[in-house]
Amino acid sequence: MLLGRSVALKLALRAQHRYSSLAATASVAVSASGCVATPTTTTAAACVAAAAAAAACVAAAAAAAAVPRRARASAGCSVQSVRRMSSLSAPVRSAAAAAAPAAATTATAADAATSELSSRRFRNVAIVAHVDHGKTTLVDKLIKQAGNNVSADRVMDHNALEKERGITIMSKVTRVEWKGHTFNIVDTPGHQDFGGEVERVLSMVDTVVLVVDATEGPMSQTKFVLMKALKNNLNAIVVVNKVDRDSARLQDDEVQNEIMELFMMLDASNTQLEYPLLYASSREGWAIKNLSDSREPGMTPLLDTILEAVASPKVNPVTDPFTMLVSNIEYDNFVGRVMRGKLYSGTVRVGDRVQVLHPEASTSSAEAAAQAAAATVAEEGRITKIFCMRDGLVRHDLAEAIAGDIVSVAGLRGNVNDTICHVGVTAAIPALPLDPPTIAMTFSVNDSPLGGQEGKLLTSTHIRERLVREAENNVAIALRIMGESVEVHGRGELQLGILIETMRREGFELSISPPRVLFRQEEGKRYEPVEDLTIDVDSEFSGIVIDKVQLRGGEMVSFKDIGSKVRLNFIAPSRGLLGYSSEIKTDTRGTAVMNSIFHSYRPFNTKVQVGPRNGKLVSMAGGKCTAYALNDLQERGTMFISPGDVTYEGQVVGESSRALDLEVNPTRAKKSTNVRSKVKDENVILTPPRAFSLEEMISYVSEGEVIEVTPTLVRLRKSARGAIKL
């Protein structure tokens, strides 16, 4: 049926009333009965409404032309009228297309105030600290204080390795509601090997909550994360945690002064120096603003401080197109690839058509900005899911998300540091540059005589695909394909050890080379990475530690008493620290705590001495080890195997008491004779073998050896027969 003149006029008047702020010259006015175009002067809104009415008129005419003649006649519509409408469709559509952008802009401006008010309700913060200073436990208490239903402890550590080791490996985001505001809280790792996780989430937040142990004070990772936050113009809220411990160094403001000195050493601005300071016990679940305050259970002071001290997100107007920087990637069995990040502008809804902009990698802020401007479109698609995390890591679906929020989206195959945006956006969001990797290890197929008996994923293709998938999400890891092998670049032995352990549990078998330091060549000179090394040790062992570190090229920066221990600070080359973590445990009887962070690149130090290592006991035969053979061999060194273990030629079965390698036969059995000896037939007493964790094995392996990793065992073997030191 046809649209009447009165209906069209009503639509135009309604549009004119709603968009009365726009004034322009209308090019078309619709005469609904005859659809005649006549120029007139009206508001732009009326023009848009008239064009829309004309389009509706044409659509109605097309529908009328499709119905039987009898139906058209009964409706009073002639074929001539339909033809007149069809002939006018082209200019009407042109007028509508010309006026549509003005209407869209006006509609967006009308809704902008409401959306901006919604963006102001967000508070995006990251909880950062040194390892074991209580970040994850603090997040647990904040979630419970906000009224969320959380019964378990450490709800943010969902990975099996995180639960076993009690450390955070991957950064995670959850949200809580507090006094009408939404807090997006990011839990970050504390170990320096996972510093890349901290670096990439700083772009999502507006403030960091710096947690400092009341006994240890600021540590190496504390300095690292604070330095990154201050460089990105982020303010901090300082929480001195574990103040209920007897060893807390709060008298005479000792720890408080150390924190202030750290801020000043990192060139914090006057605004950044005026940080709020709170005291807490995350284990007991309370936080206070002054040490004299009542220590009643509750995190209200900290939540109120976040609400007051953290500014709302600094985002572009919601009238801009949607843009989001990808900071993390996960895999879901139901929705596939999931990308998490912060919205920098606009609004995104489920079903929106978007694109992925991929910038090249960069090493500086200026280079990152240039690469972002030259980003290429990697993919186009639609958003299939939008969700956030509440109650820890419980997923909640969202219909839309606005600028300033931190959400996860699905439906695309973007990578970390990519920009997801509306189609038509040409510039990506610059990503923060990361510190470079410092060590490398080569991952290869397990080609030992016992290879392929336990694992399910054995080929070089399996290994390469798995490592490529890891590098897509973990920006602190880089790959170099070398034929059948893959060289993996990372931050430290723990980071690569976690990767190897994860692959082992997934069913991989592989061979791992000893770690090596990555050097740089600049202007014909060789540069090596050096680290800021901090060692807390009992005073009685400080002498041997200083001697060993200086022998490895370390320069002492400071020596400080902290209770019954001393804190030694060095600048040492990464090359000299390889393998020292296992040696320092022996030298200090396991009492030393060693932490380090990347410092800078310096000219290659030719005076670095790793120091002599004992040789290895290398098996010269294959088969099951016997107690008879091990009883004789344990006099020559420390054994790594037990009776009944299966060994093969070339496997390292122990550490020699001398500097050279020694070939031994751990499978030798006692010859059977008819002669019985009471003395020789008595029970054999063996010393328990030395056990290695994967990280300890990485620290222990020497040049010319490889680590054999299977789902159940970790072995050490010579890479070739010629590698034996004779």
N, C-alpha and C positions, 0 to 999 in steps of 0.2 A: 504494500500500500504506500501511497505518497505521503510525504511529510507536509503538513499544512503550514500556511503563512504564519499563523498565530504561534505555532510551536517554535518555528525558527526565530521569530522575534523574541519569544520568551527566553530561548537559549542565549541569544545575543545580549539581552538586557541583564540576564544573570551573570554572564561572563564579564560584561561591562562593570557591573557592581563589584565583582570580586577583584578585577584587575584595573580599577579606576586610576591607578597611579601611572599607567602607561598611556601616552598620547601619541598618535600617529595618524597618517592619512590612510584610510581603508581603500583598497583597490577594487574590492568586489563586495556588493551587497546582494543577497540572494532573494529573489522573488520565488517563493516556494511553489506557487501555483504554476508558473511558467518557467522557473529557473532562469530568469533574465539577469544578466550582469550589468549593473549600473554603478558608475563611480560616485562615491559620496565621501563626506568627511565625518569621521567618527574616531573613537579611541582604538588603539591597537588591539586591545582585548576584544572589542566588538568585531574588529576585522578577523581575528582568529576564530571567534565564535561563529561569524558568518561563514568563514571558510569551512569550519567543521560542519556547520549545518548543510553547506553545499555538498560536502563529501557524503554526508548522510543521505542527502537527497539523491545523489548519483547512485549510491548503493541501493537505496530503495527502488530507484528506477530499474537498475539491473535485475533486482529480485522480481520486480513486476514483469519485466520482459521474459523472465524464465517461467512464469506461471501460465496456465492455459489462457487462451483469448477470452473464454467465457468468464473466468475469474477477473481478468483485467476490466472487462466491460462492466461487470457488476460493481467494481470499485470505482468506476468513473474515470478510468485511465485510458487514454487513446494511444495508439501506436505512434502518432505524431509527437505526442508529449514525451513519450519514452525516447524517441530519436533526438528531440531537442535536448533532453537531459544528457544523453550520451555524448552529443556534440560539444556540450559545455564542460565535460568531465576533465579534459586536459588543462584548460586555464584555471579551473577551480582547484585542481590538485597542485598546480604550480603555486598558486596564491597561498594554499595551506602550507606547502613545504617552506615557502619564504617566511611565513609568519610563525611557524612552529618553534624555531630557536628562541624567539623572544618570549613566547609563552612558557617554554621550558625553563628559561633563565628566571622569569618572574616567579614561577612555581617554586623553584629551588630557593630563591631568596626569601620567599614567604615562609619556608620551612627551616631556614638556616638557624634562626634564633633558638628554636626548640632543640635542634640537633646539637648546637654548640653547648647549650645547657646540659645536654646529656653527656657530652664529652668531658665536661668539667667534673663529673662525678667520679672519674677514674683516678686512682692513685697507683702508679706502677713503680714497684720497688724490687730490688734484688738483695738477697741476704748473702753477704760475702764474708769470708774469714779464712784463716789458716785451717789446715786439716785438724779435726778433733777439737775445735773450739766451740762446738755446739750449735751449728747452723740449723741442721735438719730437726733436731729436738726443739729448737726455738720455733720453727715453723709449725710443728705439731701443736704446740701450746697456743699459738696464734689462731690456728684453725679451730681448736676446741673453744677458745675464749669467744670467738665470733659466733658460737652456737651451732657449729657444724657437727654432724653425727660421725665422729671418728673414735673408734675404740682401740685400734692397734697403735703401737708406737712406730716412729719412723715411717709414716705412711707415704712419704715422698720417695723412699728408696724401695722401688718395686722390682728392680733387677736382682736376680739371684746372687750375683757377685757382690752387689751393693749390700745385701743383707748379710752375706757371709763375712765380709771384711769390715763392715761397719763404716764404710766410706761412701761418699756420693761421687759417682762417675759421670753421669749425664745431668745437665741442667734440666729442671722441670718447672712448670708453671701451674699454680692453683689460684683460685680466687675466693675471697671471703667478702661478706657484706658487713659494713660497720657504719652505723648512724647515717643511713641513706646514701652511702658511698660504696663503690666497688673497689676493692684492693686486689690488684694482680700481683701476686707474690712469686718471685723467681728464686728457687733454691739452687745454689750453685755448688760445684765441687770445691774442695779446699786444698787438694794436692797440686803442686806446681806442674806436674805432668799433664794435668787436665785444665791448664790455664786457658787453652783455646775455648773451652766451654764458657768461661767467665767473660772472655773478651767479646764473644759474639752476642751475648745477651745484654751487654751494656747499652746497645743501641735501642733496646726495647724499653728501658726504664728511665725514670727521671731523677731517682735518688737511690743511694745504696745504704743498707743497714749494715754497718761494719761491726762484726762481733769479734771481741778480743778476750782471750782468756785472762782471768784476773791473776793467775799465777805466772804464766809464760809471758804475758804481755805481747806486744806486736812481734810477729815472726816474719819469715821471708815471704810467705804467700800473702800475709797482711800487707806488706809493703807493695807487692806486685799488684794486687787488686785495687788498692787505694790509688796507686800511681795511675793505673788505667782509668779509674773513675774521675780523678781530678783532671787528667788530660782531656777528658770528654765533657768537662764543665759540669760535672754532676756534684751535687752536695751530698753530705753523708750524715747519717744518724749513728752515733757510736753507742754500742751496748757492751759494757764490761760484764762478761758472763762468768758464771761459776764463782760468784763472790761469797758463797756459803762455804767454800773450802777453807780449811785452816791455813793452807799455804798461800792464800790470796795476798798479794803485795799491794794493799790499798793504803797502808799507813804512810803518812807524809806524802800522799798522792803520787806514789812511785810509778804505778802503771799509768795513771792519768797523765803524768808528765812525759812519759815515754810516747804516749799516743800523740800529744801535742808536738813533741819534737819530730815525730815522723811526718805529721802534716806540714810542719815548717820546712823540713828537709826536702819535701816533694814540691815546694814552692806553691803551696795552696794560697788562693786569694783570700782577701779579708772576709769575704762572705763565706767561703768554705771553712775558714778557721772558726767561725761562730757556729759550730755544730752542736746539736742537742746531745747531752750525755745522760745515759741511763745505766742502771745497775740491775742485773737479773740473775736468776738461777733457772735455766731452762729445764733442768731436771725436776726441780720442785714446782715450777710453773708460776713464778711471780716476777714482776718487774717493778722497779721504783725509780723515782727521779733523784732522790737524795738518800745517802746511806743511813740517815737517821729516820727515814720513813718506816712505817710498819710494813713488815714483810708478809702481807696477807696474800693468799693464792689469787692469781689473776694477772692478765696481761693488758689490762685497760690502760695504764700509763703509756705503754709502748704503742698500742693501737691509736690512742689519742694523739700521740706525738707524730705518728705517720700521717694522720689526717691533717694536722696543723702545719707540719714542716714540709711535707711533700707537695710540690706544685702539681696542678693538673697537667696532663700531657701537652707538650709543645707540638701541635699538629697544624697542618694547613686547613683552611676553611673547608667545611663540608660541601661547599658548592663546587670544589675542585673534583676532578675524577678520582675514583678509588685507586689507591696505591698501598701496597703492603710489602715490607721487606722480610724475606724468608730467613729465619734464624735457626730453625731446627727442622729435621725431617724424621719421620717415623713411618713404620709399616703396620698396616692394620689388615687382618684377614678378611674383613668384610668390605671396607671402602678403599683398600689399596694404599697408595702413597698419601701421607698426611703431612702438610706443611704448616708450621707454626711461626707466627710473627706478629708484629705490631702494625696496625693500620695508621698510615701517616696522613691520609686525607680521604674524604669521600665516605660512601656507604656501600657495602656489598651485601647482596642477598643471594639466597640459594637459587640457582638457575641463571644467574647473571653470566653473560658472555665476557670473558676476560682473556688476557694474554700474559705470557711470561717473557720478561726482558732479562737477558743474560749478559752481564758485564764480564770483561776479562779480569783475571786476578790482578791485584795491586799490592804494593808494599809501602805506600805512603798515602796520606790524606789527599794530597794534590793529585796523585796518580789515580786514586779511587774516584775522585770527582770527574776526571777526564774520561775514565773508562765507563762511568755511569752515563755520561752524556752520549757516548758512542755505543751504547748497548744495542744488541740485536734481538729481534723477536725470535724466541726459541720455540714457542708453541702458542696455540690458541685453543680455548675450550670453555667449558662451563663449570661453575662451582656446583658440586653435587652435595656437599655437606659443609656446615659451619658449626663448630662446637667449642666449648671451653671445658675446663676442669674445675670441679668443686669437690668439697669433702676430701681433699687430698688429690687423688687422681681418678675420680669418678667422672665420666664423660656426661655432659649435658648439651643437647642439641640446641642450636640457635637458628632463628629464621633470618636474622640479619646482624650485621656488626657495623659499628660506626668508628670514625677516626678517634684514635687514642686507645682503643681496646686492643688486647692481646688475645688472639683466637687461633684456632687451627682450621684449615680448610682442606678439602679433598676434591679430586676431579682432574688434577693436573700432575705433571711430572717435573716440576721445577726443582732446582738445587739450592743449597744454602747460599745466601747472598744474592739470589735472584730477586727480581721485583715482579709481583703479581699486580696487574693493573687493568683498568678498562681499556678496551681496544681503542687505539688512537693515541695513547700516551707514548711519547718517544724517548724520554729520559728516565733512566732507572734511579733508584735511591742509592746514594753512595754508601758502601759498607765500610766499617771500621777496619783498617789494616791490622793484621795479626803479626805477632813475633814469629820469626822463621823457625823451622825445625832445626834441631841441633845434632841428632843422631840418626843413623840409618841401619836397617837390618834387611837381609835378603831372605825372602820366603821362596822355598823350592819344593818340588815333589820329594816325598820320602823315598829314597832309593837304597835304604839299608837292607840287609838280608832278611829282616823280619818285617819289612814294609808291606802294607796292604792287608795285613791279617786282622786288624781291628776296626779301622775306619771305613766309612761309607763314601766319603768325598775325597778322592785320591788324586785326580788328574790336575795338571797345571791350569786347565780351563776352569775347573771348579775354584781353584785358589784365586785365580785372577779375577773372576767375576765377583767373588765374595769381597775381595779387597777394593775393587772399584766401587761396589755398593757402600762400603764403609767410608771411602774417601768422599763420596757424594754428601754424606751427612756430617762427617767429622772434618771440619776445615783445618784442624791442626795436623792432619795427616796428608802427606803427598806421596804419589806413586811414580815409579820409574820402571817401565816394562823393559825387561832384558831377556828377550827370547822366551825360554820356558820358565824363567824366574821373574819375580817382582821385587824390586827394592822399595821398602817402605820407609819413609822419612817421618820422624815423630819428635816429640818433646823430651822423652825420657824413657828409661827402662821400664818403669811401672806402666806407662801408657801402652807401650807395645806389648808388655806382658799381659795386660788385661785383654788386648785384642787377640793375642795367641790363645789365651785361656778360653775366651768366648768361642773361637773357631774350634778348639779342641772339643768343647762340649757339644758343638753342633755336628760332630762326626768327622772332622777333618784330620788327615794325617799330613804332616809337612816337616821339612827340615829348615832350621833357622840358623843363619850365620851369626858370628859374634857381632855385637854392635860396633859401629865405627862412627867417628865424629865427622860432620860435614864442614868442609873448609870453604873459604871464599877466595877468589882471585880478583884483586882490585889494583889496577895500574901496575901489573906485573909482580905484585907482592901477595904473599899468602897470609890470609887472616883466619883465625880460629875462634870459635865461640868460647867465652868465659862466663862463669856463673858466680852469682852472689851466694856464697856458702855460709850457712849458720850451723854450728854444732853445739849442742848442750851436753855436757859431760861432767862426771864427777871430777873434782879438782885433782885427785890423785892420778888420773889418766890424762890430764891436759898436756903434759909434756910429750908423751908419745904421739898424741894426736897432732900437735903442732909440728913435730918433726916429720911425720908421715905426709901431712898436707903440703908442707913447704917443699919436701922432696918431690912431690907431684906438681910443683909449679905454683902453689898457692902463696898469696901475699896476705899476711895478717892485717886486718883493718882495725879490729877492736878486740879487747879482752875485758869481760865484765862478770862480776860475781852476781849470781841470782840464787840466793839461799844457799843450799848445800852444793850447788853446781856452779859451773862457770859457763859463760856463753862466749864462744869463739866465732868471730866473723872473718871470712876470707874472701878474696877475689881469686878464683882458681880456674884454670882451663878445663873445659868439659872433657878433653882427652885424658887429663890426669885423674879425673874422678871415676872413670869407667872401672868397675870392679872394686872400688874402694868401700862400697857399702857392706860387702861381706867381710872385708879385712878389718874394718873398724869395729865390727861386732866382736871379733876375736881379741882385738887389742884392748877393748874396754869391758870385756865380759858381758856384752849385751846391754850396757847402761847408756851408751851414747845415742842421741837423737840427732840425725843429720837431715837438713833441708836445704834446698838450693833452688834458685830461679835464674832464668837467663838474664845476663847483665849487658853484654855487648860483644862486638867482634874486635879482637886485638891482633897485632902482628904475631905470627907463629913463634912460639917459645921453644927454642931448641934445647933448653935446659930441663925440660920436663922428664922425670924418670918415674916410670910406673913401678919400678922395683922388681927384683927377681921373684919368680914364683916357683913353687915346687913342681917337679915333673909329675907325670901321670902314670898310673898302672894301666897298661893297655892289653886287652885280651888277645892272645895269639891263636885261640881255638874257639870253636862254637859248641854249644850244647848247654846242659844244665850244670849250674855251679854246685860244687860239693863242699861239705863242711870240712872234709879232709884237706882239700886244696886251700880253702880260705884260712884255715888254721895256720898254715905256714906263711901265707901271703900277708896276713895282718901284722906280721913283724916288720914288713917292708914299707908300711904306710897305712893310711886310713882307707877302709873299704867303702864302696858305694852300693854293694850288692849283698844279697843274703843267699844261703843255701837253697837250692831249688829254682832260683831265678834263671831264665834262659838268656844266654849271652851269645855273641858272635864275634868273629875276628875283626879287630879294629875298635871295639867298644871300649870306652874308658870305664874301668871297673873300680878305680880307686885313685888316691893321690899319693905319690911317692914321697918318702921322707928326704929324698935328694932332689937336686935341681934337674936331673935328666929323666926322660921317660924310660920306663922299664916294661918290657914285654913279659907277660905272665900267662899261666894256664890255670884259670879258676875252675876248670872242669875236670882236673886230674883226679882220678879215683884211686883208692888203695888197692894194690894188687892182692888178689886172692891166693893164699897159700894154706898149707895144712898146719903151719906153725902158729901157735897162739901165744901172745905176749900180754900179760896182765897190765903192764904199764902202758903199752901203745894202744890197747883196746879200750882204755877208759874213756869216759865221755869228753868230747871236745867242747871247750868253752870259748865262744866267739864274742868279740866286742860288737855291739850293735852298729850297723852301718850308718854312715852319715846320710841324712835325708835332705833333699833340696826342694824348695818350692820353685815354681817356674821363674819368678823374679830373681831368686837367688842363683838359679842356674844361668840366667842371662848375665848376671853380674860375674859369674865364675868362669864362664867359657873363655877359652884363649884362642889366639890366632891359630889357624890350621885345624880347628875343631868345629863341629856343628852340633846343634841340639836336635834330637829326634823327638817329635811330639806326636803322640797318639791319643785316642780318647781315654786311655787308662794309664799310660806311662809317659815319663819324660826321661830320655836317655841322653848320654853324652858319648860322642864317638869322634874318631879322627876323620877328617874329610878325605884323606888319602893316606896310603901307606907311607909316602915320603914325608908326611907331617910329623912322624915320631922323632923326638929329639933323642938321638943316641950318642 
